[in-house]
C-alpha cells in the first residue's frame, strides 16, 4: 500500500531511476546510430545496432513496467484500506 510520504518518495525514485535508464539507453543507441550512419555513408555496413537497440527496448519495457506496477499498487491502496 502506497500511503506514507516515504513510500511515495520511494515509488517516485523508482520511476525516475527507470526513466533515467531508458534515457541513457536511448542516448547510447543514438550515438551508435550516428557512428553507423557515418560508416554506412562510406560504404561500410558492418556496424550493427542490435545490442544497443535491445538495451533501449529493454529499458523502455522496464520503465513502462515500473510505472504500471506502481500505478496498480497506488490504485489498489484505497480498495485495501476500505476492506480493512
Secondary structure, 3 states (H helix, E strand, C coil): CCCCHHHHHHHHHHHHHHHHHHHHHHHHHHHHHHHHHHHHHCCCCCCCCHHHHHHHHHHHHHHHHHHHHHHHHHHHHHHHHHHC
